[in-house]
């Protein structure tokens, strides 16, 4: 009898991966909500530029949230789906009432740093587990987010 999941992964490895992905899901959800607040509340000379940039960012985060939740389901686990769990789990702090563009950008860089640490840990585990689906997802996210960090830091000077 085959002890693997239908996708060929060891159930214990899949469970560990799903745990890491649920932690990432919580981080993404809190970051997404923070960025929506930045988008709504930004003021100043860079309003138009940053209002658009934050909308672009939260739209991308929404896509990633869905992809991570679907990956968790693919691993035969259940994605977190309420803000109480997100708040307990996330390493991204809730940020409120930011109107200054530079301050908002610094919070974005800090959140990306949290995501990148989490994604690298998931990448290592997925590699050890021969989970190419999760591996490819994390690899893509890391590449994209490293570029975002570079660009946001360049903006900040």
C-alpha positions as MATLAB code, in Angstrom:
seq = 'XXXXXXXXXXXXXXXXXXXXXXXXXXXXXXXXXXXXXXXXXXXXXXXXXXXXXXXXXXXXXXXXXXXXXXXXXXXXXXXXXXXXXXXXXXXXXXXXXXXXXXXXXXXXXXXXXXXXXXXXXXXXXXXXXXXXXXXXXXXXXXXXXXXXXXXXXXXXX';
ca = [
       0.000    0.000    0.000;
       1.312    3.427   -0.983;
       1.819    5.707    2.018;
       2.228    8.833   -0.108;
      -0.376   11.447   -0.933;
      -1.927   11.195   -4.416;
       0.606   13.810   -5.555;
       3.475   11.553   -4.469;
       4.584   13.339   -1.297;
       5.118   11.838    2.115;
       2.148   12.859    4.331;
       4.370   13.935    7.232;
       6.472   16.146    4.937;
       3.308   17.585    3.413;
       2.004   18.389    6.901;
       5.232   20.216    7.801;
       5.114   22.120    4.527;
       1.469   23.044    5.059;
       2.346   24.405    8.521;
       5.034   26.638    7.025;
       2.700   27.707    4.241;
      -0.035   28.569    6.761;
       2.471   30.752    8.619;
       3.301   32.423    5.303;
      -0.409   32.800    4.535;
      -0.880   34.690    7.811;
       2.068   36.958    7.001;
       0.705   37.641    3.516;
      -2.773   38.439    4.858;
      -1.520   40.946    7.433;
       0.867   42.533    4.905;
      -1.987   42.749    2.388;
      -4.215   44.555    4.871;
      -1.386   46.906    5.878;
      -0.773   47.817    2.237;
      -4.470   48.485    1.650;
      -4.291   50.940    4.540;
      -1.228   52.594    3.010;
      -3.079   52.842   -0.311;
      -6.126   54.452    1.293;
      -4.345   56.813    3.678;
      -1.221   57.990    1.852;
      -0.764   61.778    1.658;
       1.779   64.173    0.227;
       3.715   64.919   -2.937;
       4.106   61.255   -3.877;
       0.401   60.487   -3.469;
      -0.337   59.542   -7.078;
       2.805   57.454   -7.510;
       2.451   55.624   -4.190;
      -1.325   55.229   -4.336;
      -0.857   53.348   -7.615;
       2.169   51.380   -6.314;
       0.324   50.222   -3.192;
      -2.658   49.122   -5.280;
      -0.306   47.144   -7.512;
       1.293   45.587   -4.430;
      -1.914   44.597   -2.640;
      -3.312   43.134   -5.858;
      -0.171   40.986   -6.197;
      -0.404   39.955   -2.542;
      -4.026   38.883   -3.065;
      -2.925   36.581   -5.876;
      -0.191   35.120   -3.679;
      -2.648   34.604   -0.807;
      -4.856   32.537   -3.101;
      -1.910   30.563   -4.508;
      -0.582   29.730   -1.034;
      -4.028   28.679    0.233;
      -4.507   26.457   -2.821;
      -1.051   24.933   -2.322;
      -1.984   24.105    1.288;
      -5.121   22.380    0.006;
      -3.042   20.519   -2.583;
      -0.926   19.216    0.306;
      -4.141   17.822    1.820;
      -4.273   20.376    4.638;
      -6.539   23.249    5.574;
      -5.538   26.884    5.077;
      -6.035   29.354    7.890;
      -8.998   31.526    7.022;
      -9.806   33.962    9.806;
      -8.067   37.062   11.051;
      -7.878   35.799   14.625;
      -5.598   32.990   13.432;
      -3.648   35.354   11.174;
      -2.988   37.719   14.064;
      -1.792   34.861   16.302;
       0.432   33.392   13.604;
       1.908   36.272   11.618;
       5.377   37.699   12.167;
       4.350   40.773   10.149;
       3.045   43.369   12.596;
      -0.243   45.167   12.053;
       0.469   48.733   10.943;
      -2.194   51.432   11.254;
      -2.709   55.075   10.386;
       0.356   55.625    8.183;
       0.071   58.636    5.873;
       3.761   59.240    5.132;
       5.005   57.526    1.974;
       8.554   56.874    3.161;
       7.324   55.388    6.414;
       4.908   53.137    4.523;
       7.709   52.013    2.198;
       9.951   51.188    5.183;
       7.149   49.024    6.598;
       6.884   47.265    3.228;
      10.624   46.507    3.182;
      10.376   45.135    6.733;
       7.405   42.940    5.774;
       9.222   41.637    2.697;
      12.149   40.737    4.959;
       9.815   38.634    7.123;
       8.324   36.966    4.031;
      11.727   36.205    2.545;
      12.988   34.510    5.719;
       9.816   32.418    5.890;
       9.919   31.555    2.171;
      13.578   30.490    2.324;
      12.750   28.103    5.186;
       9.830   26.671    3.185;
      12.067   26.430    0.100;
      14.631   24.413    2.050;
      11.972   22.058    3.430;
      10.267   21.661    0.051;
      13.605   20.861   -1.530;
      14.327   18.196    1.094;
      10.824   16.777    0.563;
      11.093   16.695   -3.250;
       8.065   18.988   -3.397;
       8.684   20.750   -6.694;
       5.308   22.506   -6.641;
       5.998   24.337   -3.398;
       9.647   24.761   -4.333;
       8.791   26.524   -7.603;
       6.262   28.768   -5.880;
       8.713   29.846   -3.182;
      11.518   30.327   -5.684;
       9.325   32.620   -7.785;
       8.202   34.604   -4.742;
      11.763   35.032   -3.471;
      12.993   36.285   -6.845;
      10.113   38.780   -7.166;
      10.323   40.029   -3.594;
      14.085   40.480   -3.605;
      13.607   42.796   -6.585;
      10.831   44.649   -4.756;
      13.102   45.160   -1.737;
      15.832   46.547   -3.985;
      13.394   48.922   -5.706;
      11.754   50.099   -2.474;
      15.150   50.683   -0.855;
      16.268   52.631   -3.952;
      13.129   54.771   -3.613;
      13.966   55.442    0.027;
      17.512   56.479   -0.904;
];
